[in-house]
Amino acid sequence: MLYYLFDYLNQLDFPGAGLFKYISFRSGMALIFSLIISIIIGRYIIEKLRKMQVGEVVRDLGLEGQMKKAGTPTMGGIIIIISIIVPVLLCCRLSNVYIILMLISIVWIGAIGFIDDYIKTFRKNKGGLQGRFKIVGQIGLGLIVGLTLYLSPHATMHQNVEIRKNGVISEVKYSPAVKSTQTTIPFFKNNNLDYRDLVSFMPSRRTAATWIIFVIITIFIVTAVSNGSNLTDGLDGLLSGSSAIIGVALGALAYVSSNIRYAAYLNIMYIPGCEELTVFAAAFVGANAGFLWHNSLPASVFQGDTGSLTNGAVIGVFAIIIHKELLLPILCGVFFVESLSVMFQVGYFKYTKKKFGVGKRIFKMTPLHHHFQKQGNAGIDAIIQKPLMAIPESKIVVRFWLIGIILAALAIATLKMR
């Protein structure tokens, strides 16, 4: 909204109004707005949740400091959602198809998370929303994103064309705007993956089959990243800090992808219009960083599924839009490992129970962050017992953040390493 106001004022030669044309300025404003909103409204929302007795129900898993968290207000993801939406409405070009998609994603998946938290807290049903309904909702969002990118005439990109002299790249030019299912492969030079190659055996229906595969991949990514984010939300500040780090990297990737000079220098796809996602990423980072004001140890509020599912879905959709979804295993390495730890633990337990009659574990506890919280040799038959001494929660969170920073830097570096 402010973008259009200042654009009008700029036409009237109002001093300073032209600043709103610059992505850097609007990104900075979105970051500041989201930080302030998250900190200020967080206090009132937390107090409201306390009055409504929207407290977390905690099971005693034998983790240090765990039972102290009982009764802490949950559904704090509302703070993050508001702190993203308001700055985006103020600072972004709302006619941009990518911004519209991101806003739809937040509202859609945020509603699913809110319903889940509502059932857990108000109806006292610890199971929350049944898993199949969550999956249906995530599939629905994947369909919306995939089909919009397929059908919208504004969701286009320019493929990089290399001009070589004596076998050396002397210049990178771009083809006219096209709809493409190409995506960036990390670490490989001049090797963008095109989903069309997966259906080369169907020449007569290749285009339709390609987009069907793209939509299926979109559904998988949205579901996987949002669930991974949900599993990571187990320690005070862990998910908020990790999401903010990922948001910084995604903002940088969106910026270079939208700038034809940087895109040519890095020899990556040029995606006009995705510069607005840099502003969105700034609001996303600010909202999560501001949430840490209330969520850092000891937490005054938890994200709940309202926030954790939303954070993951936003990251997944963002990566798909800028054609960098194959970077997610690196960029979201913390989410990825947390999810794998649960999958391996459950799979191994079922396998050993079926084969030996007694289920065994790989880790002391999953998701992985709880493994480090659990005292070793505590009567748990796990393959990995180290560390034997429980690590304080704050130290686990900071170490996971540091790992996230390394992975984010690596994800960005892959563009040049190609």
C-alpha positions as CSV (number, residue, x, y, z in Angstrom):
1,M,0.0,0.0,0.0
2,L,2.8,2.4,0.9
3,Y,4.5,1.5,-2.4
4,Y,1.5,2.8,-4.4
5,L,1.2,5.9,-2.2
6,F,4.8,6.8,-2.6
7,D,4.7,6.1,-6.3
8,Y,1.9,8.6,-6.6
9,L,3.8,11.1,-4.5
10,N,6.9,10.6,-6.6
11,Q,4.9,11.6,-9.7
12,L,4.1,14.8,-7.8
13,D,7.9,15.3,-7.2
14,F,7.4,14.9,-3.5
15,P,10.9,14.9,-1.9
16,G,12.2,11.4,-0.9
17,A,9.2,9.6,-2.4
18,G,11.4,7.9,-5.0
19,L,13.1,5.9,-2.3
20,F,10.3,3.4,-2.4
21,K,11.3,2.3,-5.9
22,Y,14.4,0.7,-4.4
23,I,14.3,-2.9,-3.3
24,S,17.0,-2.3,-0.7
25,F,15.0,0.5,1.0
26,R,11.7,-1.4,1.0
27,S,13.4,-4.5,2.3
28,G,14.9,-2.5,5.2
29,M,11.5,-1.0,6.0
30,A,9.8,-4.4,5.9
31,L,12.5,-5.8,8.3
32,I,12.1,-2.9,10.7
33,F,8.3,-3.0,10.6
34,S,8.1,-6.7,11.1
35,L,10.6,-6.6,14.1
36,I,8.6,-3.8,15.8
37,I,5.2,-5.4,15.1
38,S,6.4,-8.8,16.4
39,I,7.8,-7.3,19.6
40,I,4.9,-5.0,20.4
41,I,1.9,-7.1,19.5
42,G,3.5,-10.2,20.9
43,R,3.0,-8.8,24.4
44,Y,-0.7,-8.3,23.9
45,I,-1.3,-11.6,22.1
46,I,0.6,-13.5,24.8
47,E,-1.4,-11.9,27.6
48,K,-4.6,-12.6,25.7
49,L,-3.6,-16.3,25.3
50,R,-2.8,-16.5,29.0
51,K,-6.3,-15.2,29.9
52,M,-7.8,-17.7,27.5
53,Q,-5.7,-20.4,29.2
54,V,-4.2,-21.5,25.9
55,G,-1.3,-23.4,27.5
56,E,0.9,-26.1,26.3
57,V,0.3,-29.6,27.6
58,V,3.6,-31.3,28.3
59,R,4.3,-35.0,28.7
60,D,7.1,-35.9,31.1
61,L,9.9,-37.3,28.8
62,G,12.6,-37.0,31.4
63,L,14.2,-34.0,29.8
64,E,15.8,-31.3,31.9
65,G,13.6,-28.2,32.4
66,Q,10.8,-29.8,30.4
67,M,8.0,-29.7,32.9
68,K,8.6,-26.0,33.6
69,K,7.2,-25.3,30.2
70,A,3.8,-26.7,31.0
71,G,1.1,-24.0,30.7
72,T,3.2,-21.8,28.5
73,P,0.9,-20.2,25.9
74,T,1.0,-21.7,22.5
75,M,-0.5,-20.6,19.1
76,G,2.2,-17.9,19.1
77,G,2.5,-18.4,15.3
78,I,-0.2,-15.8,15.1
79,I,2.4,-13.2,16.0
80,I,4.7,-14.3,13.2
81,I,1.8,-14.4,10.6
82,I,0.6,-10.9,11.5
83,S,4.2,-9.6,11.6
84,I,4.8,-10.9,8.0
85,I,1.5,-9.9,6.4
86,V,1.3,-6.3,7.6
87,P,4.8,-5.2,6.3
88,V,4.3,-7.1,3.1
89,L,1.0,-5.3,2.5
90,L,2.7,-2.0,3.3
91,C,6.0,-2.4,1.4
92,C,5.4,-4.8,-1.6
93,R,3.8,-4.4,-5.0
94,L,0.6,-6.3,-4.3
95,S,0.0,-7.0,-8.0
96,N,3.0,-9.2,-8.1
97,V,2.0,-12.8,-8.7
98,Y,4.7,-14.2,-6.4
99,I,3.7,-11.9,-3.5
100,I,0.1,-13.0,-4.0
101,L,1.2,-16.7,-3.9
102,M,3.2,-16.1,-0.7
103,L,0.2,-14.4,1.0
104,I,-2.1,-17.2,0.0
105,S,0.4,-19.7,1.4
106,I,0.7,-18.0,4.7
107,V,-3.1,-17.7,5.2
108,W,-3.8,-21.2,3.9
109,I,-1.3,-23.2,5.9
110,G,-1.6,-20.8,8.9
111,A,-5.3,-21.7,9.1
112,I,-4.5,-25.4,9.1
113,G,-2.0,-24.9,11.9
114,F,-4.5,-22.7,13.8
115,I,-7.2,-25.4,13.6
116,D,-4.7,-28.0,14.8
117,D,-3.7,-25.8,17.8
118,Y,-7.3,-25.0,18.5
119,I,-8.2,-28.7,18.8
120,K,-5.2,-29.3,21.0
121,T,-5.8,-26.5,23.4
122,F,-9.5,-25.7,23.5
123,R,-10.9,-29.2,23.0
124,K,-8.0,-30.7,25.0
125,N,-7.3,-33.3,22.3
126,K,-3.5,-33.8,22.3
127,G,-3.7,-35.4,18.9
128,G,-4.9,-32.2,17.3
129,L,-6.1,-32.2,13.7
130,Q,-6.0,-35.6,12.2
131,G,-3.0,-36.2,10.0
132,R,-4.9,-36.9,6.8
133,F,-6.6,-33.5,7.0
134,K,-3.2,-31.8,7.4
135,I,-1.9,-33.7,4.4
136,V,-5.0,-32.8,2.3
137,G,-4.4,-29.1,3.2
138,Q,-0.7,-29.3,2.3
139,I,-1.6,-31.0,-1.0
140,G,-4.1,-28.3,-1.7
141,L,-1.5,-25.6,-1.2
142,G,0.9,-27.5,-3.4
143,L,-1.8,-27.6,-6.1
144,I,-2.4,-23.9,-5.8
145,V,1.3,-23.0,-6.1
146,G,2.1,-25.5,-8.9
147,L,-1.0,-24.6,-11.0
148,T,-0.5,-20.8,-10.6
149,L,3.1,-21.0,-11.7
150,Y,1.9,-23.1,-14.7
151,L,-1.1,-20.9,-15.7
152,S,-0.1,-17.4,-14.8
153,P,1.4,-15.4,-17.7
154,H,3.4,-13.4,-15.3
155,A,5.3,-16.4,-13.8
156,T,8.1,-16.6,-16.4
157,M,11.8,-16.7,-16.5
158,H,14.7,-16.1,-19.0
159,Q,17.0,-19.0,-19.7
160,N,20.7,-18.3,-19.8
161,V,22.4,-18.7,-23.1
162,E,26.2,-18.9,-23.0
163,I,28.3,-17.2,-25.6
164,R,31.7,-19.0,-25.9
165,K,34.9,-18.0,-27.5
166,N,37.7,-20.5,-27.8
167,G,35.8,-22.8,-25.4
168,V,35.6,-20.1,-22.7
169,I,32.3,-18.4,-21.7
170,S,32.7,-14.7,-22.7
171,E,29.2,-13.6,-22.2
172,V,25.8,-14.8,-20.9
173,K,22.7,-13.7,-22.7
174,Y,19.1,-14.5,-22.0
175,S,16.3,-16.0,-24.1
176,P,12.9,-14.3,-24.3
177,A,10.6,-14.8,-21.4
178,V,9.4,-18.4,-21.2
179,K,7.5,-20.7,-18.8
180,S,10.0,-23.2,-17.7
181,T,10.3,-26.2,-15.3
182,Q,14.1,-25.8,-15.0
183,T,15.7,-25.7,-11.6
184,T,19.2,-25.1,-10.3
185,I,21.3,-28.1,-9.4
186,P,23.9,-27.3,-6.7
187,F,27.6,-27.9,-7.3
188,F,27.1,-28.6,-11.1
189,K,28.2,-26.0,-13.6
190,N,26.0,-25.4,-16.6
191,N,23.6,-28.2,-15.5
192,N,20.2,-26.9,-14.8
193,L,17.7,-29.8,-14.3
194,D,14.6,-29.6,-16.5
195,Y,11.7,-31.7,-15.4
196,R,10.9,-32.2,-19.1
197,D,13.9,-34.6,-19.2
198,L,12.1,-36.9,-16.8
199,V,9.3,-37.5,-19.4
200,S,11.3,-37.7,-22.6
201,F,9.6,-41.1,-23.3
202,M,6.3,-39.2,-23.8
203,P,7.0,-36.9,-26.7
204,S,3.3,-36.4,-27.7
205,R,2.2,-35.4,-24.2
206,R,5.5,-34.1,-22.9
207,T,4.4,-30.6,-21.8
208,A,1.3,-31.8,-19.9
209,A,3.3,-34.6,-18.2
210,T,6.1,-32.2,-17.3
211,W,3.8,-29.8,-15.4
212,I,2.0,-32.7,-13.7
213,I,5.4,-33.8,-12.4
214,F,6.2,-30.2,-11.4
215,V,3.0,-30.0,-9.4
216,I,3.6,-33.3,-7.7
217,I,7.2,-32.2,-6.8
218,T,5.7,-28.9,-5.5
219,I,3.3,-30.8,-3.3
220,F,6.1,-33.0,-1.9
221,I,8.3,-30.1,-1.1
222,V,5.6,-28.1,0.6
223,T,4.6,-31.1,2.7
224,A,8.2,-32.2,3.5
225,V,9.5,-28.8,4.5
226,S,6.4,-27.8,6.6
227,N,6.5,-31.1,8.4
228,G,10.3,-30.8,8.9
229,S,9.8,-27.3,10.3
230,N,7.1,-28.7,12.6
231,L,9.5,-31.4,14.0
232,T,12.2,-28.8,14.6
233,D,9.9,-26.7,16.8
234,G,10.9,-28.5,20.1
235,L,13.3,-26.2,21.9
236,D,12.9,-22.5,22.8
237,G,14.0,-20.3,20.0
238,L,15.3,-23.2,17.8
239,L,12.8,-22.9,14.9
240,S,12.5,-19.1,14.9
241,G,16.3,-18.6,14.8
242,S,16.7,-21.3,12.1
243,S,13.9,-19.9,10.0
244,A,15.4,-16.4,10.2
245,I,18.8,-17.7,9.0
246,I,17.1,-19.5,6.1
247,G,15.1,-16.4,5.3
248,V,18.3,-14.3,4.9
249,A,19.7,-16.9,2.4
250,L,16.4,-17.1,0.4
251,G,16.3,-13.3,0.2
252,A,19.8,-13.2,-1.2
253,L,19.0,-15.9,-3.7
254,A,15.8,-14.0,-4.8
255,Y,17.7,-10.8,-5.2
256,V,20.5,-12.2,-7.5
257,S,17.9,-14.1,-9.5
258,S,15.9,-10.9,-10.2
259,N,18.9,-8.8,-11.1
260,I,20.0,-9.5,-14.7
261,R,23.6,-8.5,-14.1
262,Y,24.1,-10.7,-11.0
263,A,22.2,-13.5,-12.7
264,A,24.5,-13.3,-15.7
265,Y,27.6,-13.1,-13.6
266,L,26.5,-16.2,-11.6
267,N,25.2,-17.9,-14.8
268,I,21.8,-18.6,-13.3
269,M,18.2,-18.2,-14.4
270,Y,16.9,-14.6,-14.6
271,I,13.5,-14.4,-13.0
272,P,11.9,-10.9,-13.4
273,G,9.4,-10.0,-10.7
274,C,11.0,-12.1,-8.0
275,E,12.8,-9.0,-6.6
276,E,9.6,-8.4,-4.6
277,L,10.3,-11.7,-2.8
278,T,13.4,-10.0,-1.3
279,V,11.1,-7.6,0.5
280,F,9.0,-10.6,1.6
281,A,12.1,-12.4,2.9
282,A,13.0,-9.3,4.9
283,A,9.6,-9.3,6.6
284,F,9.9,-13.1,7.2
285,V,13.3,-12.7,8.8
286,G,12.1,-9.7,10.9
287,A,9.0,-11.6,12.1
288,N,11.0,-14.6,13.3
289,A,13.8,-12.5,14.8
290,G,11.2,-10.4,16.6
291,F,9.4,-13.6,17.8
292,L,12.7,-14.5,19.6
293,W,12.1,-11.6,21.9
294,H,9.3,-13.7,23.4
295,N,10.4,-17.2,22.4
296,S,14.0,-17.3,23.6
297,L,14.8,-19.4,26.6
298,P,12.8,-19.4,28.8
299,A,10.0,-19.0,26.3
300,S,7.0,-16.8,27.1
301,V,5.1,-18.3,24.2
302,F,5.5,-21.2,21.7
303,Q,4.8,-21.1,17.9
304,G,2.5,-24.1,17.9
305,D,1.6,-25.6,14.6
306,T,0.2,-22.2,13.6
307,G,3.8,-21.0,13.3
308,S,5.8,-24.1,12.6
309,L,3.8,-25.3,9.6
310,T,3.6,-21.8,8.2
311,N,7.3,-21.2,8.5
312,G,8.1,-24.5,6.6
313,A,5.5,-23.9,3.9
314,V,6.7,-20.3,3.3
315,I,10.3,-21.6,2.9
316,G,9.2,-24.4,0.5
317,V,7.0,-22.2,-1.7
318,F,9.6,-19.5,-1.8
319,A,12.3,-21.9,-3.0
320,I,10.0,-23.3,-5.7
321,I,9.2,-19.8,-7.0
322,I,12.8,-18.9,-7.5
323,H,13.7,-22.3,-9.0
324,K,16.1,-23.2,-6.1
325,E,14.2,-26.1,-4.6
326,L,17.1,-28.5,-5.0
327,L,19.1,-26.3,-2.6
328,L,16.6,-27.1,0.2
329,P,18.4,-30.2,1.5
330,I,21.4,-28.0,2.1
331,L,19.6,-24.8,3.1
332,C,17.1,-26.6,5.4
333,G,19.7,-29.1,6.5
334,V,18.6,-28.8,10.2
335,F,14.9,-29.5,9.2
336,F,16.1,-32.4,7.0
337,V,18.2,-34.1,9.6
338,E,15.4,-33.7,12.2
339,S,13.0,-35.4,9.9
340,L,15.4,-38.2,9.0
341,S,16.1,-38.9,12.7
342,V,12.4,-39.5,13.3
343,M,12.0,-41.7,10.1
344,F,15.1,-43.8,10.9
345,Q,14.1,-44.2,14.6
346,V,10.5,-45.3,13.8
347,G,11.7,-47.6,10.9
348,Y,14.4,-49.2,12.9
349,F,12.1,-49.7,15.9
350,K,9.5,-51.4,13.8
351,Y,12.1,-53.6,12.1
352,T,13.7,-54.8,15.3
353,K,10.4,-55.4,17.0
354,K,9.2,-57.5,14.1
355,K,12.5,-59.4,13.8
356,F,13.5,-59.8,17.4
357,G,10.3,-59.2,19.3
358,V,11.7,-56.2,21.0
359,G,12.0,-52.8,19.5
360,K,15.3,-51.0,19.6
361,R,16.3,-47.4,18.9
362,I,19.1,-45.6,17.1
363,F,18.9,-42.4,19.1
364,K,18.0,-41.9,22.7
365,M,15.1,-39.8,21.6
366,T,13.8,-38.1,18.5
367,P,13.5,-35.5,16.9
368,L,17.3,-35.2,17.1
369,H,17.5,-32.2,19.3
370,H,15.9,-34.2,22.1
371,H,18.7,-36.8,21.7
372,F,21.2,-34.3,23.0
373,Q,18.9,-33.3,25.9
374,K,18.6,-36.9,27.1
375,Q,21.0,-38.3,29.7
376,G,23.0,-41.2,28.3
377,N,22.8,-44.7,29.8
378,A,19.3,-43.9,31.3
379,G,17.9,-47.3,30.6
380,I,17.3,-46.6,26.9
381,D,18.5,-49.3,24.5
382,A,19.8,-47.0,21.8
383,I,22.7,-47.6,19.4
384,I,24.0,-44.0,19.9
385,Q,24.4,-43.1,23.6
386,K,26.7,-40.2,23.3
387,P,26.7,-37.6,24.6
388,L,26.4,-39.3,27.9
389,M,25.8,-36.0,29.7
390,A,22.7,-34.0,28.8
391,I,23.5,-30.8,27.0
392,P,21.7,-27.6,28.2
393,E,18.9,-26.5,26.0
394,S,20.3,-23.1,25.3
395,K,23.6,-24.6,24.1
396,I,21.8,-27.0,21.7
397,V,19.8,-24.2,20.2
398,V,22.9,-22.0,19.6
399,R,24.8,-24.9,18.1
400,F,22.0,-25.7,15.7
401,W,21.8,-22.0,14.7
402,L,25.6,-22.1,13.9
403,I,25.1,-25.2,11.8
404,G,22.2,-23.4,10.0
405,I,24.4,-20.4,9.3
406,I,27.1,-22.7,7.8
407,L,24.5,-24.5,5.7
408,A,23.0,-21.2,4.5
409,A,26.4,-19.8,3.5
410,L,27.1,-23.1,1.7
411,A,23.8,-22.9,-0.2
412,I,24.6,-19.4,-1.5
413,A,28.2,-20.4,-2.3
414,T,27.0,-23.2,-4.5
415,L,25.9,-20.6,-7.1
416,K,29.5,-19.5,-7.6
417,M,30.9,-23.0,-7.0
418,R,29.0,-24.1,-10.1
